Amino acid sequence: MIEFKLPSLGADMDEGTLLRWHVKPGDAVQRGQVVAVVDTSKAAVDVEIWQDGVMAELRVQPGEKVPVGTVLATLLAPGEVAAPAATSLTAPAAPTVPVAVPQSAPAVPPQPALPRVPEFEKALPAARHPVSPSARRRAREHGIDPDSVHGTGPQGSVTLADIEAAVAARRPPLPVAAAPDRQTEMRKAIAVTMSRSKREIPHYYLSEPIPMAKALAWLLQRNEGLPITERILPAVLQLKAVAAALQRVPQLNGFYRDGAFQLSTAVHAGVAISLRGGGLVAPAIHDVGAKPLELLMRELADLVKRARAGSLRSSEMSDPTITITNLGDQGVEAVFGVIYPPQVALVGFGRVAAGPWVQEGEVRALPLVTATLAADHRVSDGHQGALFLAELRDLLQQPQALAERVTPASAKVARQEGRHEP
């Protein structure tokens, strides 16, 4: 028997509310199939299952709020048969033996009929219970018929306390405090996680201005004549460059758990997405290094759309290996983020704007972007962080080579690591 537990969908999740099941007992399920929807402080998340099998029992019902790690359901592994129901040890009841009635038994004499009660006696009303003077006076003040009140006094008499109870029952109930809205709960969850991050993780910060003239010129040529839906944004090129730079400095890609760093070979980039009405989520685009720019652009657009519609998958929330935030469209020059535990690094990009840059011995105005790195000093140091930002800068000077850089081995390694399993 396999237990299907509520997964942790991020460091800021302690519990979740089951909204609905997509399966029922007896249904066959496959690895990666969405079987339930769970509401968190940030979004309603489609929860996937990570074993093949047959659903045996649903232990949590829709509407229940349970902590992370609670067993939501059990399932039978392939080939496993449910245990037979326990046999009852109770002895069977003795058979009933019919008893023959002798033919010669004397007949039972007819009983005399009881006298009928006259109809007018049936219609008499029940006796009225006595009402104390103070109770009658109180009932009159509130327009209550004392004969309609159940008496608890001697011989069923109606007391003042009975009338007071009837008055209280007629009062409107006190208003129930409104449940906190999702926005409030999200801000609380973010505050708790970021406080933990700053308290437990020894952050260090680095920044580097990066020329974007070559990258923007290449994108302009590549996007020329294409519909908007097929154009690639600079953010996608930056996403690809981060994944490539992590191959040189892998210490920034992974998790710090149980006092040790766990390296992730595949890059699952958590993309910070601002939500309508405020707040943000950072779901993952998986295997960034193994995908061409066109596919990354489609996946990014789909991820943003689903995040803002509140329709994310549990695998997208549970396993980002590094987070990337891009506030360029907000007009800020640089962003210094807070690491999202248990990750060990966060990369930020500001706006692309013209700035002074020395090129071929001359100061020129070129489009620049400030890239920043927040990293965990328990895993890396400033030297490794500087190598990463330098590699990121150099990669963005060769957009064509970066676009052609696809590493199929990354996807293979990711599958071996079981990367989608929370």
ROMAR-607555 format. One record per residue (C-alpha): residue in three letters; x, y, z. Coordinates in Angstrom, 2 decimals. Layout:
residues N
+--------+---------+---------+---------+
| drengu |       u |       v |       w |
+--------+---------+---------+---------+
|    ALA |       X |       Y |       Z |
...
+--------+---------+---------+---------+
***
This chain:
residues 422
+--------+---------+---------+---------+
| drengu |       u |       v |       w |
+--------+---------+---------+---------+
|    MET |    0.00 |    0.00 |    0.00 |
|    ILE |    1.41 |    3.39 |   -1.02 |
|    GLU |    0.62 |    6.58 |    0.90 |
|    PHE |   -0.07 |    9.75 |   -1.09 |
|    LYS |    0.77 |   12.72 |    1.15 |
|    LEU |    0.17 |   16.45 |    0.84 |
|    PRO |    3.45 |   17.75 |   -0.63 |
|    SER |    5.20 |   20.93 |    0.44 |
|    LEU |    4.59 |   23.42 |   -2.36 |
|    GLY |    7.24 |   25.84 |   -1.16 |
|    ALA |    8.99 |   26.96 |    2.00 |
|    ASP |    6.08 |   29.26 |    2.84 |
|    MET |    3.49 |   26.45 |    2.93 |
|    ASP |    2.62 |   24.69 |    6.19 |
|    GLU |   -0.90 |   23.50 |    5.35 |
|    GLY |   -3.39 |   23.35 |    2.52 |
|    THR |   -7.12 |   22.92 |    1.93 |
|    LEU |   -8.24 |   20.10 |   -0.35 |
|    LEU |  -10.63 |   21.60 |   -2.90 |
|    ARG |  -11.52 |   18.55 |   -4.98 |
|    TRP |  -10.49 |   15.11 |   -6.15 |
|    HIS |  -10.13 |   14.23 |   -9.81 |
|    VAL |  -10.13 |   10.49 |   -9.01 |
|    LYS |  -12.13 |    8.01 |   -6.98 |
|    PRO |  -11.32 |    4.67 |   -5.35 |
|    GLY |  -10.68 |    2.03 |   -7.99 |
|    ASP |   -9.30 |    4.45 |  -10.59 |
|    ALA |   -5.94 |    3.60 |  -12.17 |
|    VAL |   -3.45 |    6.49 |  -12.04 |
|    GLN |   -0.11 |    7.16 |  -13.71 |
|    ARG |    2.98 |    9.03 |  -12.55 |
|    GLY |    2.60 |   12.78 |  -13.16 |
|    GLN |   -1.21 |   12.66 |  -13.35 |
|    VAL |   -3.15 |   15.45 |  -11.64 |
|    VAL |   -5.35 |   13.78 |   -9.03 |
|    ALA |   -6.39 |   16.64 |   -6.73 |
|    VAL |   -6.58 |   20.41 |   -6.32 |
|    VAL |   -5.23 |   21.99 |   -3.12 |
|    ASP |   -5.65 |   25.60 |   -2.06 |
|    THR |   -2.59 |   27.29 |   -0.54 |
|    SER |   -2.08 |   30.83 |    0.67 |
|    LYS |   -0.97 |   31.78 |   -2.85 |
|    ALA |   -3.01 |   29.79 |   -5.35 |
|    ALA |   -5.10 |   26.74 |   -6.09 |
|    VAL |   -2.53 |   24.13 |   -7.17 |
|    ASP |   -3.06 |   20.99 |   -9.25 |
|    VAL |   -1.40 |   18.20 |   -7.28 |
|    GLU |    0.24 |   15.39 |   -9.22 |
|    ILE |    0.85 |   11.83 |   -8.08 |
|    TRP |    4.29 |   10.24 |   -8.41 |
|    GLN |    3.55 |    6.52 |   -8.54 |
|    ASP |    1.59 |    4.32 |  -10.90 |
|    GLY |   -1.16 |    2.36 |   -9.19 |
|    VAL |   -4.84 |    2.12 |   -8.32 |
|    MET |   -6.52 |    4.48 |   -5.88 |
|    ALA |   -7.60 |    2.53 |   -2.79 |
|    GLU |   -8.93 |    5.04 |   -0.26 |
|    LEU |   -9.46 |    8.82 |   -0.16 |
|    ARG |   -8.70 |    9.79 |    3.44 |
|    VAL |   -9.23 |   13.55 |    3.21 |
|    GLN |  -12.44 |   15.06 |    1.90 |
|    PRO |  -12.90 |   18.33 |   -0.01 |
|    GLY |  -13.03 |   21.30 |    2.33 |
|    GLU |  -10.65 |   19.84 |    4.91 |
|    LYS |   -7.51 |   21.84 |    5.85 |
|    VAL |   -4.57 |   19.58 |    6.71 |
|    PRO |   -0.84 |   20.06 |    7.44 |
|    VAL |    1.88 |   19.28 |    4.89 |
|    GLY |    2.74 |   15.58 |    5.07 |
|    THR |   -0.80 |   14.43 |    5.85 |
|    VAL |   -1.81 |   11.24 |    4.05 |
|    LEU |   -4.43 |   12.34 |    1.52 |
|    ALA |   -5.06 |    8.90 |    0.04 |
|    THR |   -3.67 |    5.40 |   -0.34 |
|    LEU |   -3.13 |    3.47 |   -3.53 |
|    LEU |   -2.25 |   -0.04 |   -4.54 |
|    ALA |    1.04 |   -0.56 |   -6.37 |
|    PRO |    0.88 |   -2.24 |   -9.80 |
|    GLY |    0.07 |   -5.91 |   -9.25 |
|    GLU |   -0.89 |   -5.39 |   -5.61 |
|    VAL |   -4.25 |   -6.81 |   -4.54 |
|    ALA |   -6.36 |   -5.31 |   -1.80 |
|    ALA |   -6.47 |   -7.38 |    1.39 |
|    PRO |   -9.72 |   -9.35 |    1.74 |
|    ALA |  -12.20 |   -8.08 |    4.28 |
|    ALA |  -11.86 |   -9.69 |    7.70 |
|    THR |  -14.14 |  -12.69 |    8.24 |
|    SER |  -16.60 |  -12.44 |   11.12 |
|    LEU |  -15.80 |  -14.74 |   14.08 |
|    THR |  -19.34 |  -14.57 |   15.45 |
|    ALA |  -21.07 |  -17.96 |   15.52 |
|    PRO |  -24.03 |  -18.21 |   13.15 |
|    ALA |  -27.44 |  -17.91 |   14.71 |
|    ALA |  -29.20 |  -21.19 |   15.47 |
|    PRO |  -31.85 |  -22.08 |   12.90 |
|    THR |  -35.39 |  -21.42 |   13.93 |
|    VAL |  -37.34 |  -24.63 |   14.43 |
|    PRO |  -41.02 |  -24.28 |   13.63 |
|    VAL |  -43.31 |  -25.46 |   16.41 |
|    ALA |  -46.37 |  -27.34 |   15.30 |
|    VAL |  -49.63 |  -26.35 |   16.93 |
|    PRO |  -51.79 |  -29.38 |   17.73 |
|    GLN |  -55.09 |  -29.52 |   15.91 |
|    SER |  -56.89 |  -30.25 |   19.15 |
|    ALA |  -55.73 |  -27.04 |   20.90 |
|    PRO |  -58.70 |  -25.14 |   22.28 |
|    ALA |  -59.60 |  -21.94 |   20.55 |
|    VAL |  -58.81 |  -18.71 |   22.40 |
|    PRO |  -62.07 |  -17.12 |   23.52 |
|    PRO |  -62.75 |  -13.66 |   22.06 |
|    GLN |  -61.87 |  -10.73 |   24.37 |
|    PRO |  -64.50 |   -8.15 |   25.16 |
|    ALA |  -64.07 |   -4.83 |   23.30 |
|    LEU |  -62.93 |   -1.78 |   25.32 |
|    PRO |  -65.45 |    1.03 |   25.63 |
|    ARG |  -65.01 |    3.82 |   23.08 |
|    VAL |  -63.85 |    7.27 |   24.24 |
|    PRO |  -66.35 |    9.91 |   23.19 |
|    GLU |  -65.07 |   12.21 |   20.43 |
|    PHE |  -65.66 |   15.38 |   22.43 |
|    GLU |  -63.31 |   14.07 |   25.15 |
|    LYS |  -60.51 |   13.59 |   22.58 |
|    ALA |  -60.82 |   17.20 |   21.41 |
|    LEU |  -60.24 |   18.70 |   24.86 |
|    PRO |  -57.07 |   20.82 |   24.95 |
|    ALA |  -54.16 |   19.79 |   27.10 |
|    ALA |  -53.92 |   21.37 |   30.49 |
|    ARG |  -52.04 |   24.69 |   30.53 |
|    HIS |  -48.89 |   24.89 |   32.60 |
|    PRO |  -48.70 |   27.55 |   35.28 |
|    VAL |  -46.64 |   30.67 |   34.61 |
|    SER |  -44.97 |   32.65 |   37.36 |
|    PRO |  -46.01 |   36.33 |   37.56 |
|    SER |  -42.49 |   37.59 |   36.81 |
|    ALA |  -42.26 |   35.28 |   33.81 |
|    ARG |  -45.64 |   36.42 |   32.49 |
|    ARG |  -44.65 |   40.07 |   32.87 |
|    ARG |  -41.33 |   39.49 |   31.06 |
|    ALA |  -43.09 |   37.58 |   28.29 |
|    ARG |  -45.54 |   40.45 |   27.82 |
|    GLU |  -42.66 |   42.95 |   27.48 |
|    HIS |  -41.21 |   40.97 |   24.60 |
|    GLY |  -44.45 |   39.86 |   22.93 |
|    ILE |  -43.94 |   36.20 |   23.77 |
|    ASP |  -46.85 |   33.80 |   24.37 |
|    PRO |  -45.86 |   32.06 |   27.63 |
|    ASP |  -47.99 |   29.04 |   26.70 |
|    SER |  -45.66 |   28.46 |   23.75 |
|    VAL |  -42.58 |   28.23 |   25.99 |
|    HIS |  -41.41 |   24.91 |   27.40 |
|    GLY |  -41.46 |   25.12 |   31.17 |
|    THR |  -38.69 |   23.72 |   33.33 |
|    GLY |  -40.18 |   24.54 |   36.72 |
|    PRO |  -42.11 |   22.25 |   39.05 |
|    GLN |  -44.87 |   20.35 |   37.21 |
|    GLY |  -43.76 |   22.01 |   33.97 |
|    SER |  -44.35 |   25.57 |   35.14 |
|    VAL |  -42.84 |   28.38 |   33.05 |
|    THR |  -40.20 |   30.30 |   34.97 |
|    LEU |  -38.52 |   33.65 |   34.41 |
|    ALA |  -35.40 |   31.79 |   33.23 |
|    ASP |  -37.48 |   30.01 |   30.58 |
|    ILE |  -38.73 |   33.34 |   29.24 |
|    GLU |  -35.19 |   34.80 |   29.25 |
|    ALA |  -34.01 |   31.79 |   27.24 |
|    ALA |  -36.83 |   32.36 |   24.73 |
|    VAL |  -35.88 |   36.06 |   24.46 |
|    ALA |  -32.21 |   35.15 |   23.82 |
|    ALA |  -33.22 |   32.66 |   21.15 |
|    ARG |  -35.06 |   35.43 |   19.26 |
|    ARG |  -31.99 |   37.73 |   19.14 |
|    PRO |  -30.06 |   37.79 |   15.83 |
|    PRO |  -26.75 |   35.87 |   15.98 |
|    LEU |  -23.55 |   37.87 |   16.35 |
|    PRO |  -21.83 |   38.56 |   13.02 |
|    VAL |  -19.09 |   36.09 |   12.16 |
|    ALA |  -15.71 |   37.66 |   11.43 |
|    ALA |  -14.87 |   37.46 |    7.74 |
|    ALA |  -12.18 |   34.96 |    6.77 |
|    PRO |   -8.86 |   36.56 |    5.79 |
|    ASP |   -8.62 |   37.13 |    2.04 |
|    ARG |   -5.98 |   35.41 |   -0.08 |
|    GLN |   -4.00 |   38.63 |   -0.46 |
|    THR |   -3.62 |   39.00 |    3.31 |
|    GLU |   -2.68 |   35.35 |    3.76 |
|    MET |   -0.15 |   35.57 |    0.92 |
|    ARG |    1.56 |   38.61 |    2.43 |
|    LYS |    1.79 |   36.80 |    5.78 |
|    ALA |    3.29 |   33.70 |    4.15 |
|    ILE |    5.83 |   35.77 |    2.20 |
|    ALA |    6.78 |   37.71 |    5.34 |
|    VAL |    7.34 |   34.51 |    7.34 |
|    THR |    9.48 |   32.93 |    4.60 |
|    MET |   11.58 |   36.01 |    3.92 |
|    SER |   12.13 |   36.59 |    7.67 |
|    ARG |   13.32 |   33.01 |    7.98 |
|    SER |   15.59 |   33.49 |    4.96 |
|    LYS |   17.28 |   36.61 |    6.34 |
|    ARG |   17.55 |   35.01 |    9.79 |
|    GLU |   19.04 |   31.67 |    8.71 |
|    ILE |   20.89 |   32.36 |    5.44 |
|    PRO |   24.12 |   34.41 |    5.45 |
|    HIS |   23.48 |   36.41 |    2.29 |
|    TYR |   26.13 |   38.09 |    0.19 |
|    TYR |   25.36 |   40.36 |   -2.75 |
|    LEU |   27.14 |   41.18 |   -6.02 |
|    SER |   26.16 |   43.21 |   -9.07 |
|    GLU |   27.48 |   43.67 |  -12.61 |
|    PRO |   26.47 |   46.00 |  -15.49 |
|    ILE |   26.06 |   44.01 |  -18.71 |
|    PRO |   26.02 |   45.50 |  -22.23 |
|    MET |   22.90 |   44.38 |  -24.11 |
|    ALA |   23.53 |   45.98 |  -27.54 |
|    LYS |   24.47 |   42.71 |  -29.29 |
|    ALA |   21.67 |   40.74 |  -27.65 |
|    LEU |   19.00 |   43.32 |  -28.52 |
|    ALA |   20.23 |   43.65 |  -32.11 |
|    TRP |   20.11 |   39.86 |  -32.54 |
|    LEU |   16.61 |   39.68 |  -31.07 |
|    LEU |   15.42 |   42.53 |  -33.31 |
|    GLN |   16.63 |   40.69 |  -36.39 |
|    ARG |   15.28 |   37.36 |  -35.19 |
|    ASN |   11.81 |   38.77 |  -34.36 |
|    GLU |   11.48 |   40.87 |  -37.52 |
|    GLY |    8.28 |   40.07 |  -39.39 |
|    LEU |    7.04 |   37.57 |  -36.79 |
|    PRO |    3.70 |   37.89 |  -35.02 |
|    ILE |    3.83 |   38.99 |  -31.40 |
|    THR |    3.05 |   35.47 |  -30.20 |
|    GLU |    6.26 |   34.14 |  -31.80 |
|    ARG |    8.67 |   36.87 |  -30.73 |
|    ILE |   11.29 |   36.19 |  -28.07 |
|    LEU |   11.69 |   38.64 |  -25.20 |
|    PRO |   15.05 |   39.68 |  -23.72 |
|    ALA |   13.97 |   38.02 |  -20.45 |
|    VAL |   14.03 |   34.61 |  -22.16 |
|    LEU |   17.56 |   35.19 |  -23.44 |
|    GLN |   18.60 |   36.15 |  -19.90 |
|    LEU |   16.92 |   33.02 |  -18.54 |
|    LYS |   18.90 |   30.88 |  -20.95 |
|    ALA |   22.14 |   32.69 |  -20.07 |
|    VAL |   21.62 |   32.03 |  -16.35 |
|    ALA |   21.21 |   28.30 |  -16.98 |
|    ALA |   24.37 |   28.25 |  -19.11 |
|    ALA |   26.41 |   30.22 |  -16.55 |
|    LEU |   25.39 |   27.77 |  -13.82 |
|    GLN |   27.27 |   25.04 |  -15.69 |
|    ARG |   30.47 |   26.89 |  -14.78 |
|    VAL |   29.41 |   27.69 |  -11.20 |
|    PRO |   27.12 |   24.83 |  -10.14 |
|    GLN |   27.40 |   25.75 |   -6.44 |
|    LEU |   24.61 |   28.26 |   -6.99 |
|    ASN |   22.12 |   25.68 |   -8.26 |
|    GLY |   20.52 |   23.40 |   -5.69 |
|    PHE |   19.27 |   23.22 |   -2.11 |
|    TYR |   20.65 |   23.58 |    1.40 |
|    ARG |   18.93 |   20.94 |    3.55 |
|    ASP |   19.80 |   19.25 |    6.82 |
|    GLY |   23.06 |   21.16 |    7.12 |
|    ALA |   24.40 |   20.19 |    3.68 |
|    PHE |   24.27 |   21.41 |    0.08 |
|    GLN |   22.44 |   19.22 |   -2.43 |
|    LEU |   23.60 |   19.95 |   -5.98 |
|    SER |   21.05 |   19.85 |   -8.80 |
|    THR |   22.55 |   19.14 |  -12.23 |
|    ALA |   19.42 |   20.24 |  -14.09 |
|    VAL |   18.37 |   23.90 |  -13.87 |
|    HIS |   14.74 |   24.39 |  -12.85 |
|    ALA |   14.44 |   28.17 |  -12.80 |
|    GLY |   11.81 |   29.64 |  -10.52 |
|    VAL |   10.46 |   32.73 |  -12.28 |
|    ALA |    9.14 |   35.48 |   -9.99 |
|    ILE |    5.69 |   36.47 |  -11.29 |
|    SER |    3.70 |   39.38 |   -9.87 |
|    LEU |    0.01 |   38.60 |   -9.42 |
|    ARG |   -2.95 |   40.82 |  -10.16 |
|    GLY |   -3.96 |   42.49 |   -6.94 |
|    GLY |   -0.49 |   42.11 |   -5.42 |
|    GLY |    1.76 |   39.34 |   -4.19 |
|    LEU |    3.96 |   37.03 |   -6.20 |
|    VAL |    4.75 |   33.40 |   -6.88 |
|    ALA |    7.90 |   31.82 |   -8.33 |
|    PRO |    6.96 |   28.59 |  -10.15 |
|    ALA |    9.61 |   26.68 |  -12.08 |
|    ILE |   10.37 |   26.29 |  -15.75 |
|    HIS |   12.03 |   22.87 |  -15.81 |
|    ASP |   15.23 |   21.88 |  -17.61 |
|    VAL |   16.00 |   25.37 |  -18.91 |
|    GLY |   19.39 |   24.32 |  -20.25 |
|    ALA |   17.84 |   21.55 |  -22.36 |
|    LYS |   15.28 |   23.72 |  -24.19 |
|    PRO |   15.52 |   26.04 |  -27.21 |
|    LEU |   14.52 |   29.68 |  -26.87 |
|    GLU |   11.25 |   29.21 |  -28.74 |
|    LEU |   10.05 |   26.56 |  -26.29 |
|    LEU |   11.20 |   28.61 |  -23.29 |
|    MET |    9.24 |   31.60 |  -24.58 |
|    ARG |    6.06 |   29.52 |  -24.92 |
|    GLU |    6.51 |   27.99 |  -21.49 |
|    LEU |    7.17 |   31.36 |  -19.88 |
|    ALA |    4.06 |   32.91 |  -21.43 |
|    ASP |    1.96 |   29.91 |  -20.37 |
|    LEU |    3.39 |   29.98 |  -16.84 |
|    VAL |    2.62 |   33.68 |  -16.36 |
|    LYS |   -0.92 |   33.18 |  -17.67 |
|    ARG |   -1.65 |   30.21 |  -15.42 |
|    ALA |   -0.01 |   31.80 |  -12.36 |
|    ARG |   -2.26 |   34.85 |  -12.65 |
|    ALA |   -5.28 |   32.60 |  -13.20 |
|    GLY |   -4.38 |   30.56 |  -10.10 |
|    SER |   -3.79 |   27.32 |  -12.01 |
|    LEU |   -0.32 |   25.96 |  -11.23 |
|    ARG |    0.95 |   22.41 |  -10.82 |
|    SER |    2.56 |   21.02 |   -7.69 |
|    SER |    5.78 |   20.12 |   -9.57 |
|    GLU |    6.16 |   23.75 |  -10.64 |
|    MET |    5.92 |   24.95 |   -7.04 |
|    SER |    8.00 |   22.33 |   -5.25 |
|    ASP |   11.34 |   22.06 |   -7.05 |
|    PRO |   12.82 |   25.34 |   -8.39 |
|    THR |   16.60 |   25.10 |   -7.96 |
|    ILE |   17.25 |   28.85 |   -8.33 |
|    THR |   15.00 |   31.91 |   -8.63 |
|    ILE |   15.21 |   34.63 |  -11.27 |
|    THR |   13.44 |   37.95 |  -10.84 |
|    ASN |   13.21 |   40.52 |  -13.60 |
|    LEU |   11.89 |   43.96 |  -12.65 |
|    GLY |   13.02 |   45.66 |  -15.83 |
|    ASP |    9.44 |   46.33 |  -16.89 |
|    GLN |    8.93 |   48.18 |  -13.58 |
|    GLY |   11.65 |   50.68 |  -14.50 |
|    VAL |   14.08 |   49.91 |  -11.69 |
|    GLU |   17.83 |   49.88 |  -12.31 |
|    ALA |   18.64 |   46.91 |  -10.04 |
|    VAL |   16.94 |   44.46 |   -7.70 |
|    PHE |   18.64 |   42.79 |   -4.75 |
|    GLY |   16.46 |   39.87 |   -3.78 |
|    VAL |   16.11 |   37.63 |   -0.76 |
|    ILE |   16.94 |   33.95 |   -1.29 |
|    TYR |   13.95 |   31.63 |   -1.25 |
|    PRO |   14.86 |   28.68 |    1.03 |
|    PRO |   15.96 |   25.94 |    0.61 |
|    GLN |   17.51 |   27.43 |   -2.56 |
|    VAL |   20.96 |   28.99 |   -2.28 |
|    ALA |   20.88 |   31.81 |   -4.85 |
|    LEU |   18.69 |   34.38 |   -6.56 |
|    VAL |   19.50 |   36.30 |   -9.76 |
|    GLY |   17.96 |   39.69 |  -10.51 |
|    PHE |   17.75 |   41.84 |  -13.66 |
|    GLY |   16.80 |   45.51 |  -13.76 |
|    ARG |   15.70 |   47.65 |  -16.70 |
|    VAL |   17.68 |   47.92 |  -19.94 |
|    ALA |   18.67 |   51.56 |  -20.28 |
|    ALA |   21.32 |   53.60 |  -22.05 |
|    GLY |   24.43 |   54.18 |  -19.97 |
|    PRO |   28.12 |   55.01 |  -20.39 |
|    TRP |   30.35 |   52.13 |  -21.50 |
|    VAL |   33.97 |   52.10 |  -22.63 |
|    GLN |   34.28 |   50.32 |  -25.97 |
|    GLU |   37.39 |   50.29 |  -28.15 |
|    GLY |   38.91 |   53.00 |  -26.01 |
|    GLU |   35.90 |   55.31 |  -26.30 |
|    VAL |   33.08 |   56.09 |  -23.93 |
|    ARG |   29.82 |   55.31 |  -25.64 |
|    ALA |   26.17 |   55.26 |  -24.66 |
|    LEU |   25.05 |   51.63 |  -24.82 |
|    PRO |   21.99 |   49.78 |  -23.56 |
|    LEU |   22.97 |   48.24 |  -20.22 |
|    VAL |   21.28 |   45.97 |  -17.71 |
|    THR |   22.38 |   45.51 |  -14.09 |
|    ALA |   22.50 |   41.84 |  -13.11 |
|    THR |   22.60 |   41.07 |   -9.39 |
|    LEU |   23.28 |   37.95 |   -7.38 |
|    ALA |   22.14 |   37.09 |   -3.86 |
|    ALA |   23.90 |   33.92 |   -2.69 |
|    ASP |   24.25 |   31.75 |    0.40 |
|    HIS |   27.68 |   32.05 |    2.07 |
|    ARG |   27.33 |   28.55 |    3.52 |
|    VAL |   27.64 |   27.14 |    0.00 |
|    SER |   29.61 |   29.66 |   -2.08 |
|    ASP |   31.66 |   32.81 |   -1.68 |
|    GLY |   32.25 |   36.08 |   -3.47 |
|    HIS |   34.87 |   34.60 |   -5.80 |
|    GLN |   32.43 |   32.02 |   -7.17 |
|    GLY |   29.66 |   34.59 |   -7.35 |
|    ALA |   31.92 |   36.90 |   -9.38 |
|    LEU |   32.77 |   34.06 |  -11.78 |
|    PHE |   29.06 |   33.47 |  -12.31 |
|    LEU |   28.25 |   37.10 |  -13.13 |
|    ALA |   31.28 |   37.36 |  -15.45 |
|    GLU |   30.15 |   34.22 |  -17.29 |
|    LEU |   26.62 |   35.61 |  -17.52 |
|    ARG |   27.97 |   38.87 |  -19.00 |
|    ASP |   30.09 |   37.07 |  -21.60 |
|    LEU |   27.30 |   34.71 |  -22.65 |
|    LEU |   24.96 |   37.62 |  -23.40 |
|    GLN |   27.54 |   39.01 |  -25.82 |
|    GLN |   27.08 |   35.92 |  -28.02 |
|    PRO |   23.30 |   35.62 |  -28.44 |
|    GLN |   23.45 |   33.37 |  -31.50 |
|    ALA |   25.71 |   30.84 |  -29.78 |
|    LEU |   23.54 |   31.06 |  -26.67 |
|    ALA |   20.42 |   30.36 |  -28.71 |
|    GLU |   22.01 |   27.26 |  -30.23 |
|    ARG |   23.17 |   26.01 |  -26.83 |
|    VAL |   20.92 |   23.06 |  -25.98 |
|    THR |   22.08 |   20.34 |  -23.63 |
|    PRO |   20.00 |   17.15 |  -24.05 |
|    ALA |   22.03 |   15.55 |  -21.24 |
|    SER |   20.37 |   17.94 |  -18.80 |
|    ALA |   16.95 |   16.42 |  -19.40 |
|    LYS |   18.34 |   12.91 |  -19.00 |
|    VAL |   19.98 |   13.77 |  -15.69 |
|    ALA |   16.81 |   15.45 |  -14.51 |
|    ARG |   14.76 |   12.34 |  -15.20 |
|    GLN |   17.28 |   10.23 |  -13.29 |
|    GLU |   17.00 |   12.61 |  -10.33 |
|    GLY |   13.22 |   12.32 |  -10.39 |
|    ARG |   13.09 |   16.08 |  -10.59 |
|    HIS |    9.32 |   16.51 |  -10.74 |
|    GLU |    8.62 |   14.56 |   -7.58 |
|    PRO |    7.99 |   16.90 |   -4.62 |
+--------+---------+---------+---------+
***
